[in-house]
Amino acid sequence: MDTLDDRWTRLSAHAAWIGPEDDRPRPTALLFHGCGGLRGHLPRYAAAAKAKGWRAVIVDSYAPRGWSRQFAMATVCTGLLLRGWERAGDILATIHGVSQRPDVDPAALLLAGWSHGGWGIMEAMSANRDRIGALGVTDAENVSLEGVKATYLAYPYVGVAALNRMRPWRHCPRTLAVVAAKDHLTTVRNARRIHDMVRNCGADVETWIADGTHSFDEPMTAPPMRYDPTLSDEAIRRFSALLEDTAVAPPV
């Protein structure tokens, strides 16, 4: 079991940073991929953050573990390895590590997760971090979530394996919840029910029902998932608007 420092050391070696080329403390978006690993759509969201004067860090949860995409598809996507609560340890470690950088404003962070990454974010927001070994790290209680001002949840996994999906959040930032109307992993009704629970904790939750499949913004077609470029552009527009509403970045 890792400490936060150890986990971040491993993750940071494979993290990609995108943003204005200066050393000013800037709002920062932390991007967490789905169960299929790093794909071509995340750099587009990172570029949108840069255009708003934000920094973005794309976190690879697989390379530090020595996992290939094929291995992850066969194990993580099938629920055999790295459940959402374990992925939440990566999220806490990233918050911990990123917040210490002088070019990051630790009071203006946004967490963005796609599918499995969204599941991890929801676990991080709801977990009792005072419990020994919470979320797979030894010192989860040492992370402050106060700087997390918003979350972007793109068709987060909220199916039967997400046992804690109805557990109330302990930290309740502003949230944009993207629900895919044709998602084969959840019904719209189930997703709405869970996002309503998040709203009940006091969070400002906007729900967008996108008329697409799971992973509609990922440039690939793997039935029943299908890429939709128009919906993808709209998702990035909404993501950008959430950034603007969350924090004003210094001019570039």
N, C-alpha and C positions, 0 to 999 in steps of 0.2 A: 504494500500500500504506500502510495507516494505522499510526500508533503506537497503543499501548494507550490513551493519553490521548485521542487524536483519536477513536478508535472509541467510547470511552465517552461522550465529549461528544455525539456524534451519537445514540447509543442512549438516553442518559439523558433527552434532550429528549422522548422518547416513552414512557418507562417509567412504569408505574403502581405507586405505593407503597400498601400496605395494612398496617395494624398498629396497635398501641396508640398513643394520642396522647400520647406523652411523648418525652423525649430520652435515655432510658436506653439504653445499649448492649444490644442484644437479639440472640439468634440470628436468622438471616435465611435465608429460602428464596428461591432464585433460580429463576424459572419461565420455561421456554422452550417456545413453542408449536410445533405441528406445521407441515407444509408448507402447510396451508390458512390459516395466520395466526391472529390472535387470535380466539378463539371463546368462547362463553358458559360453558364449563366451568372455565376457569382462574380466574375470580373466586371460584368456589366453593372451590377449593383454597386460594386466598389467604385467604379468610374462615376456613377451618379453621385455617390457620397463626395468624391473629390470635387466634382463640379459645384457642390454646395459649400465648399471650403472645409469639409470634414476629412478626417483620416478614416481609413478602413483597414481592418486586418482580417484576412481570410485564413481561418484556422483549419489545418489538416489534422484530423484525428487519427488517420490511418498510417501515414508514413512513420510517425514516431513509434508505432507499434509493429512496424515491419509488415503491414498488411497491404496486399494488392487490391485493386478494385474487384477482381474476380473472387478473391477470398472473401471480401466484405459482402459482395452480393450473395454469396452462398451461406454466410454466417450471420452477419448483422441484419441484412434485409429479411432474413427468415426468423430472426428473434433468438438465435442460438447464442450470440455474443453481444456484448456492449449494449445492455438495455438502457433506457433513457436515464435512469438514476445514475448509472455509471458514466454516461456521457456528460451528465451535469458536473462531474468532477473536472472535466476539461473546461467547462464554461466558467466555473469558479476560479480555476487556476489562471485562465486568460484574463478575467477581470482583475485578479490579484496582480498579475505581471504587467498588464497594460497600464494599470493605474499608477505604476511607479515610474513610467517614462516621462521625461520632462517635456516632450512634445505632445503629450496627451492631457486634456482637461479631465481629471478623474471625476469631476462632478457632472459631466455631460457625456454619458455613455448610452449607446443603444445596442441591444442584443437582437440579432436577426438570425432566425433558424428556419431551415427548409426541411419539412417532414421529420426525419429522425432528429435533426438539429433543433427543431421546434419542440419536440418531445423533451429533449434535454433541458431546454430553457424553462419549460413549465415545471420540470422536476426541481430545478435550481430555485425557482421562485417559491415553491411550496414546501420544500423539505425542512425538517427540524435539523438545523445545522449544528446544534449543540450536542447531538448524539455522537458518541464515539464512532469514528470511521464513517461518518455520514458522507454519502456520495462518493465513496471510494478513496477519500483522502483523509489524512490523519488530523488535519487542522482546518476543517471547513468553516468552523466558527470564526476564524480570523479574517474572513472576507466580509467587507462592508458592501452591501447592495445599494446604499444610499445614492451612489453616483449613477445607478442605472435608472435613467429617466424614461425609457421607452423600450418596448419590444415589438418586433415585426415577426409574426408567426405565419409562415407560408405553408398552408395545408399541413399543419403539424400532425404527427401520428397520434391519434387519440383512440385507437382500436382496443381490442380486448387485452392485449399485452401491456397496455399502459394502465397498470393497476391503480395508480395514484391520480388518474386524470380528473377526478372530482374532488381531490384534496384542496382545500382553500389555500390561496396564495398567502404567504407571509409578507412578501414585498409586492406592492401593487402599482407598477408603473403604467403609464399610458401605453395602450396596445392597439396595434392594427392586426386583426385576425383575418387571414385570407382563407376562405373555404372554397374548395373546388366542388362545383355542383355535381360533377360526374366522378367523384373520387371513389375508387373501388375499395378503399381501406376504411371508409367511414360514411355514414349518412349525414346529410346536411342537418337533420334533426339532432343527431348526437353531437355534432360539432357545435351547433348553436347552444345546446344545453350546457356544454362545458365552458364556452365563452361567456355565457350568462353567469355561470358560477364565478368566473374571474371578475366580471363586472360587479358582482355583489360584494366583493372585498373593497370596493371603493375606486377601482381602476376605471379610467376612461377608455372603454373598449369600443373600437369601430370594427364592425364586421362587414367584409366585402365578400359576397357570393359571386365568384367568378365562374362563368359558364364554360368550364373546361374540365379536363381530367386532372388527376394527381400529376404533379410535375409538369404542368402545362407550360411553364416558362423555361424548361430545360430543353435545349435544342437537340432533341432526339425523338424517335418514335419507337416505342416498345409496348405494343398493345397489352393492356387496355390504355396505356398512357400515350398521349399524343401532344406534340408541341403545337402551341398556338401563338404565332408571332404578335398578333394584335393584342391578345390578353397579356402577353409578356411585356409589351411596351406599356400597357396600362398599369401593370404591377409595379414596374420601375417608377412610373410617374407617381403612384401612390406612396411608394417607399420614399421618394425624394420629398414629397409633401410632408411626410411624417418627420423627416429630418428637420425640415424648416420649422415645423411646429414644436420640435423638441428643444432645439438650441440654435442660437444665432452664432455662426462661425465668424472668426476674425476675417477681414478682407484678405484676399490672396495677393 
